[in-house]
């Protein structure tokens, strides 16, 4: 199970994320718009993370994944993160992107 959550400031949603991870046993949790908490990202039991800074402090992205999954970074850029997850007999690409409101970012960039 994969969840995408635009937290709009992680500090106010740490308990929510902890509950989601524990109650739903998410395989992957993509978080965008972290805010100041991105620099001091909390640990979540049973999960590892891959983090990418944004062009501004609130535009960071992070992908949390269960520690038993084998994940590696494929590509990183400001506001963008692409990982590869090894699953039996194949791999899966999962991306996280934060596109700010009124942004000039084009989807050809992605």
C-alpha positions as CSV (number, residue, x, y, z in Angstrom):
1,X,0.0,0.0,0.0
2,X,1.3,3.5,-1.0
3,X,0.1,6.8,0.5
4,X,0.9,10.3,-0.7
5,X,0.4,13.0,1.9
6,X,1.0,16.8,1.3
7,X,1.6,17.6,5.0
8,X,2.0,21.3,4.6
9,X,4.3,21.4,7.6
10,X,5.4,18.1,9.1
11,X,5.7,19.4,12.7
12,X,1.9,19.6,13.0
13,X,1.4,16.1,11.5
14,X,4.0,13.8,13.0
15,X,1.4,12.1,15.2
16,X,-0.9,11.7,12.2
17,X,1.9,10.1,10.1
18,X,2.9,7.8,13.0
19,X,-0.8,6.6,13.3
20,X,-1.1,6.0,9.5
21,X,2.1,4.0,9.4
22,X,1.2,1.9,12.5
23,X,-2.5,1.4,11.7
24,X,-2.3,0.7,8.0
25,X,1.2,-0.8,7.8
26,X,2.0,1.2,4.7
27,X,4.7,-0.1,2.4
28,X,5.5,3.3,1.0
29,X,4.6,6.8,2.4
30,X,5.4,9.8,0.2
31,X,5.4,13.1,2.1
32,X,5.7,16.5,0.4
33,X,5.8,20.1,1.7
34,X,7.6,19.2,4.9
35,X,8.6,22.7,6.2
36,X,11.1,23.2,8.9
37,X,10.9,19.6,10.1
38,X,12.6,18.4,6.9
39,X,16.0,19.3,8.4
40,X,15.3,17.3,11.6
41,X,13.2,14.6,10.2
42,X,11.9,12.2,12.9
43,X,12.5,8.5,13.0
44,X,9.5,6.2,12.4
45,X,9.9,2.7,13.8
46,X,10.2,0.1,11.1
47,X,10.7,2.6,8.3
48,X,13.7,4.0,6.4
49,X,13.6,7.2,4.4
50,X,15.1,8.9,1.4
51,X,15.0,12.7,1.5
52,X,15.3,15.4,-1.1
53,X,15.6,19.1,-0.4
54,X,13.4,21.5,-2.3
55,X,14.0,24.9,-3.9
56,X,12.5,26.4,-0.7
57,X,12.3,24.9,2.8
58,X,8.7,23.9,2.5
59,X,9.1,22.1,-0.9
60,X,11.1,19.1,0.3
61,X,10.0,15.5,-0.4
62,X,10.6,12.3,1.5
63,X,9.8,8.7,0.7
64,X,9.4,6.5,3.8
65,X,9.5,2.8,3.1
66,X,9.3,-0.4,5.2
67,X,12.8,-1.4,6.3
68,X,12.5,-4.8,4.8
69,X,12.1,-3.4,1.3
70,X,15.2,-3.0,-0.8
71,X,15.1,0.6,-2.2
72,X,17.7,2.7,-4.0
73,X,17.7,6.2,-5.4
74,X,17.4,6.5,-9.2
75,X,17.3,10.2,-9.6
76,X,17.1,13.3,-7.4
77,X,16.6,17.0,-8.1
78,X,15.1,19.9,-6.2
79,X,11.5,19.0,-5.2
80,X,11.9,15.6,-7.0
81,X,12.8,12.1,-6.0
82,X,12.6,8.8,-7.9
83,X,13.4,5.5,-6.2
84,X,13.5,1.9,-7.3
85,X,12.0,-0.8,-5.1
86,X,13.1,-4.4,-5.6
87,X,10.2,-6.9,-5.3
88,X,10.3,-10.6,-6.2
89,X,11.1,-11.0,-9.9
90,X,10.9,-7.3,-10.8
91,X,11.4,-3.8,-9.7
92,X,9.0,-0.9,-9.2
93,X,9.7,2.8,-9.7
94,X,8.1,5.3,-7.3
95,X,8.4,9.0,-7.6
96,X,7.7,12.0,-5.4
97,X,7.4,15.5,-6.7
98,X,6.3,18.8,-5.2
99,X,5.1,21.4,-7.7
100,X,4.6,24.7,-5.9
101,X,1.4,26.7,-6.7
102,X,1.9,29.1,-9.6
103,X,5.1,27.3,-10.5
104,X,6.7,27.4,-13.9
105,X,7.7,23.7,-13.6
106,X,6.8,21.8,-16.8
107,X,5.9,18.2,-16.8
108,X,8.6,17.6,-19.5
109,X,11.1,18.3,-16.7
110,X,9.6,15.4,-14.7
